Amino acid sequence: MKLKLAFIIGVLIWVISSILTEILNPIFTSNLPHVNIIVPIITILVTGLGGIIYIRNIETNEVIEGFIVGVLFVIIDIILDYSFFILPNTGNLILGNYQLHLISITIITILITTFLGYLAQMKIDLK
């Protein structure tokens, strides 16, 4: 496992997701006041891109690496959420229902990275 690369990508995923959520949330909240779909969509897109960047450098055991890096991304997300949003008690979008956020982000992240690992191990010959 490339721990340094995984840590850097995990932090970048969190930073990009947080920035995009803060920028795009007012647009969706004003049009759909009771639907909070922007956080999962941004998480799927950014985690997918970060997972691809990480997995493409792995040569063996891609599925296991995908699962492990997914768990690492979730741990980084939890640590950074607590450090920047929960302990300082800032008014962030995820503070309203953090348990739901944590469960959904964990499931989405681990599924995406594991699936990317599965796809990376496949031998595809496009002619």
Salt bridges, closest charged atoms under 4 A:
ASP77 OD2 - HIS101 NE2 3.86
ASP81 OD2 - HIS101 NE2 3.45
ASP125 OD2 - LYS127 NZ 3.85
